[in-house]
């Protein structure tokens, strides 16, 4: 079985900025990160995946995050 990715080129926008806010306790073993996309209506799955990839790279570079689990809902699970 497979699926076809829907493309909506009108809403395909590059991720322009990633903002990180908040803090974790030094003793935290599992840190929770909430990701909210400014454009939460795009149905371009390649764009959503690129945005998530950019966020993950930022977490890796800025916070030394090496492993992660993802819980998503709605279109967030498309990434």
PERA-V323534 format. One record per backbone hydrogen bond with DSSP energy under -0.5 kcal/mol. NH is the residue of the N-H (numbers start at 0). CO is the residue of the C=O. If there is no record, write none. Layout:
BEGIN
nh=NH co=CO
nh=NH co=CO
END
This chain:
BEGIN
nh=10 co=7
nh=11 co=8
nh=12 co=10
nh=15 co=13
nh=27 co=24
nh=30 co=28
nh=34 co=32
nh=35 co=33
nh=39 co=37
nh=44 co=5
nh=44 co=42
nh=47 co=43
nh=48 co=44
nh=49 co=45
nh=50 co=46
nh=51 co=47
nh=52 co=48
nh=53 co=49
nh=54 co=50
nh=55 co=51
nh=56 co=52
nh=57 co=53
nh=58 co=54
nh=59 co=55
nh=60 co=56
nh=61 co=57
nh=62 co=58
nh=63 co=59
nh=64 co=58
nh=75 co=72
nh=76 co=73
nh=77 co=74
nh=78 co=75
END
